[in-house]
Amino acid sequence: MEWDLANIVGMAGSAMMVAAYGYSNVVKTMNFVLFNLLNLVGSLLLIWSLTVHFNLASMTLEIVWTIIALLGLIKALRTKSA
């Protein structure tokens, strides 16, 4: 594997998503804004990386992950402001 910018960005995105998953498994009270924001930014970074090193299955997964994280973030922000 070549350590080009796309791979570095993709690895950063993966790290964010793994951090979100780990966070969700260790905290007693979850901050859904933080959780969904980490997932959203991580998936967007991976999508950017996949535009350089394309893989259809991974791109499909990341697009779905982005939509879910965006909907979760909107819900969390609405709940927080209510």
Phi and psi in degrees as a GROMACS rama.xvg file:
@    title "Ramachandran Plot"
@    xaxis  label "Phi"
@    yaxis  label "Psi"
@TYPE xy
-91.1859  134.289  GLU-2
-87.4308  67.5962  TRP-3
-88.9721  175.431  ASP-4
-59.0287  -40.1209  LEU-5
-61.5073  -41.7488  ALA-6
-69.7169  -36.8726  ASN-7
-65.8357  -44.2118  ILE-8
-63.0847  -42.9615  VAL-9
-62.201  -40.3212  GLY-10
-66.6089  -36.9352  MET-11
-64.4332  -41.6685  ALA-12
-62.7516  -44.0235  GLY-13
-61.4397  -42.0305  SER-14
-61.9103  -39.588  ALA-15
-63.9603  -42.14  MET-16
-69.2339  -38.0441  MET-17
-67.4983  -38.8098  VAL-18
-62.4528  -41.0216  ALA-19
-62.6979  -43.0054  ALA-20
-64.6717  -45.5646  TYR-21
-61.6684  -43.9075  GLY-22
-56.7495  -45.2036  TYR-23
-64.9879  -19.402  SER-24
-97.6756  -7.52608  ASN-25
-117.141  -18.9363  VAL-26
-86.9797  151.824  VAL-27
-80.9502  -41.2921  LYS-28
-123.107  115.827  THR-29
-84.982  137.998  MET-30
-89.6564  102.887  ASN-31
-70.9147  -24.3511  PHE-32
-65.5354  -50.109  VAL-33
-60.9975  -47.3882  LEU-34
-57.2982  -50.7614  PHE-35
-71.9627  -32.2663  ASN-36
-65.8838  -43.6572  LEU-37
-60.5564  -43.4739  LEU-38
-65.8395  -40.612  ASN-39
-64.92  -51.3553  LEU-40
-64.4451  -41.406  VAL-41
-60.666  -44.5624  GLY-42
-68.4865  -36.3965  SER-43
-66.1304  -38.3511  LEU-44
-64.0661  -40.6664  LEU-45
-66.9001  -37.5781  LEU-46
-61.3028  -44.2273  ILE-47
-59.4573  -45.4764  TRP-48
-59.8748  -39.5971  SER-49
-72.5758  -16.5835  LEU-50
-71.2154  -21.4748  THR-51
-92.0167  -46.2774  VAL-52
-115.76  79.5416  HIS-53
-69.6955  138.797  PHE-54
-146.764  116.488  ASN-55
-59.855  -44.9302  LEU-56
-62.8394  -44.2082  ALA-57
-67.7427  -39.8404  SER-58
-63.3652  -42.6454  MET-59
-60.6938  -47.3028  THR-60
-58.5531  -45.0966  LEU-61
-68.4083  -35.0941  GLU-62
-65.2386  -44.8235  ILE-63
-63.5193  -43.0741  VAL-64
-60.8256  -40.2086  TRP-65
-62.462  -45.7736  THR-66
-61.8068  -45.8334  ILE-67
-62.9038  -45.0857  ILE-68
-64.6076  -38.7096  ALA-69
-65.5844  -44.1776  LEU-70
-63.2074  -41.3061  LEU-71
-64.0063  -39.5504  GLY-72
-65.9938  -43.7164  LEU-73
-59.9498  -45.6152  ILE-74
-61.7515  -44.6324  LYS-75
-63.8408  -39.9113  ALA-76
-69.3491  -38.0636  LEU-77
-66.0111  -42.009  ARG-78
-65.1418  -40.1472  THR-79
-66.773  -35.5492  LYS-80
-86.1231  -11.6448  SER-81
